[in-house]
Amino acid sequence: GRYRHDRRSDSVPLVSFSGPAAPLRVAGRLDEFPVSALHRDNARSLQLVISASPHRNIATSQHRDISTSRRLYIATCLGRLLLLLALCVALPAPASAQQADAQPGDDARFRMGVLRFTPYLVVSDIGIDSNVFNEETDPKRDTTAALGPGVSYWSRAGRAQVSGKATGQYLYYREYENQRAWNSNVEAQIDMPMNRVAPFVGGSYSNSRVRPGFEIDARARRRTTHGRLGSRIRLGGKSSLVVTGSREILAYDENQTFFGIDLAQVLDRRTDTEQLQFRYALTPLTTLVVNGEGIQDRFDTEASRNADSVRVLAGFELKPFALISGKASVGFRRFDVLDSATPDFNGIIAAVDARYVLRATQFATRVNRDITYSYEVTTPYYALTDLNLQVTQRVTTSWDLLARTGTQWLGYRRVATGAALPDRVDRGYVYGGGIRYRVGDTGSIGVDVNYSERNSSSAVRSFNGLRVGASVSYGSPQ
């Protein structure tokens, strides 16, 4: 900007900087810097008034002349620094930040009256699976594919806001027809925003035949029903509370077994959760979130697995336009099994799903640390630690290269018996990469290669396999 220095009759130098975005003035004795006022004018200019100390007195005019150049140098450096800070604060927020508070459904592809919806289609895993059943010896190879449509929707009915999505997927195996399956999932929620209170009710239902997690390799048919009821309470301009009560019911179909164990008998259960969440908006893009939950698990037939939990997590939610976007929280869980023969768990838990963009490279990480129920009778649950990293390098405006890696620890807890047996820890590894061609903003074509491996002290639990497949998607943002 432009620089101007004036000498007044009282020997108080005036330094003024001005630029196209925000003029800045610094006035006062530059050897004393008590800040007295900070004024902002229409978010376009800043004026900092620095008052002189009444107790400081310069004895002679000669001393003032000698120190003038030094004071001017300090004023110049300080003025430049303040100008930089002023520009950062005073300039209008970029368009992306202003769009961070866009309402759900504003980017919907289709609109019909009050209904807004975005359909999409995903075809994936068109290729080869070298170990269909995750077997240690004599692995089975087959040609696979997965095809599925989906739709996300939003609507209004008076004050009520309705949102949800529905997806379906067909799994195809050319040789092993008994592995073919149709999976479906439906979610919906109704919000009723008012002045300070916004009650809501929602739920979901899924009917799928997929591997339930890292432990069970069988594709077992199961149904999950979830319902929730709660309200958001606005405490102030930046803070709010969310109170939620929910129930989830997990039920496996009959005759769904793994290593001879009936999954319905050992895993069917009801989970009730009471949640109190505090939210504070630190910036337009960053929200502090503190969660407190009480959880009660009640099994249909295996009452010895019943447990009560208290879970507390604190972290941040970062909107997509922030430098780092996603969610990250860390906390503590107290897991008390009602049967005294099963050891309790008290330890650190975490949930992270975040992305960071550095020029043309995106780093995406997922971390999950929590308790998961096991199908094994002697080890009712395990502490799962799941770490994943994916790096996406944008080569051109349409081509991307991907590299991914992941590892899992499954720390089993044994039921107390007469024999002292050590706890078992299984390790899993995933390595892979791929290439993707983006078609506009909503389509992509890609090829992925993934290698999976699990190491366990139980020989029948170890395996390794390679999957190579192509994918095509259309309709969902890329």
Secondary structure by P-SEA (a helix, b strand, c coil): cbbbbbbccccbbbbbbbcccbbbbbbcccccccccccccccccbbbbbbbcccccccccaaaaaaaaaaaaaaaaaaaaaaaaaaaacccccccccccccccccccccccccccccccccccccccccccccccccbbbbbbbccccccccbbbbcccbbbbbbbbbbbbbbcccccccbbbbbbbbbbbbbccccccccccbbbbbbccccccccccccbbbbbbbcbbbbbcccccbbbbbbbbbbbbbccccccccccccccccbbbbbbbbbbbbcccccbbbbbbbbbbbbbbcccccccccbbbbbbbbbbccccccbbbbbbbbbbbbcccccbbbbbccccccccccccccbbbbbbbbbbbbbbccccccccbbbbbbbbbbbbccccbbbbbbcbbbbbbbbbccccccccbbbbbbbbbccbbbbbcccccccbbbbbbbbbbcccccccccccccbbbbbccccc
